[in-house]
Amino acid sequence: MTGLGERLEALREERWGMLADLVFAIVWVTLVDVIFRFLEGPQWAYYLFMLAGIIAYFGFFASLDLARSEQ
C-alpha cells in the first residue's frame, strides 16, 4: 500500500495529464447525455456511446502523442 505522500507526489507529477483525463471524461459524458436526452434514443445505444468514449479517449490521446513525437 502506498502512503499518502507518495500519492500526492504522483498527483503533482501527473497533474496536467490527470486534468486532461478528467476534462475529456466530463465533456464526453455530458455530450452523450445531452444528445440522448434530446433525441430520446434507446438505452442500449446510450451505453454503446458511453463505451465508445473509452475508445475515443485512447484514440485521441494516442494521436496526440504521435503528433508530438513527429515534431
matplotlib code that plots the C-alpha trace (Angstrom):
import matplotlib.pyplot as plt

x = [0.0, 1.4, 1.5, -0.3, 2.9, 3.7, 0.2, 0.5, 3.8, 2.4, -0.5, 1.9, 3.9, 0.9, -1.2, -1.9, -2.4, -5.0, -6.7, -6.9, -8.4, -11.0, -12.0, -12.3, -14.5, -16.7, -17.2, -17.8, -20.4, -22.1, -22.3, -23.7, -26.2, -27.4, -27.7, -29.7, -32.0, -32.7, -33.1, -34.6, -32.6, -32.7, -30.9, -28.5, -27.3, -26.7, -24.4, -22.8, -21.9, -20.5, -18.4, -17.2, -15.9, -13.2, -12.2, -12.3, -10.2, -7.4, -7.6, -7.4, -4.5, -2.6, -2.9, -1.8, 1.3, 2.0, 1.7, 4.0, 6.6, 6.7, 7.6]
y = [0.0, 3.4, 6.2, 9.5, 11.3, 9.0, 9.5, 13.3, 13.2, 11.2, 13.6, 16.5, 14.8, 13.9, 17.0, 18.1, 14.5, 13.8, 17.1, 16.3, 12.9, 14.5, 17.1, 14.6, 12.3, 15.2, 16.6, 13.1, 12.1, 15.5, 15.4, 11.9, 12.7, 15.8, 14.1, 11.2, 13.4, 15.5, 12.5, 10.1, 7.2, 3.6, 2.7, 0.2, 3.0, 5.3, 2.7, 1.9, 5.6, 5.7, 2.7, 4.4, 7.2, 4.8, 4.1, 7.8, 8.6, 6.2, 7.2, 10.9, 10.7, 8.2, 10.5, 13.4, 11.6, 10.6, 14.2, 15.4, 12.8, 13.7, 17.3]
z = [0.0, -0.9, 1.5, 1.2, 0.5, -2.5, -3.9, -3.6, -5.3, -8.2, -8.4, -8.6, -11.4, -13.5, -12.8, -16.4, -17.6, -14.9, -15.6, -19.3, -18.5, -16.2, -18.7, -21.5, -19.4, -18.2, -21.8, -23.3, -20.7, -20.9, -24.7, -24.8, -22.1, -23.8, -27.2, -25.8, -23.7, -26.8, -29.2, -26.7, -28.1, -26.9, -23.7, -25.4, -27.8, -24.9, -23.2, -26.6, -26.9, -23.4, -24.3, -27.4, -25.2, -23.9, -27.5, -28.4, -25.3, -26.2, -29.9, -29.2, -26.8, -28.9, -31.9, -29.7, -28.6, -32.2, -33.4, -30.6, -31.4, -35.1, -34.3]

ax = plt.figure().add_subplot(projection="3d")
ax.plot(x, y, z, "-o")
ax.set_aspect("equal")
plt.show()
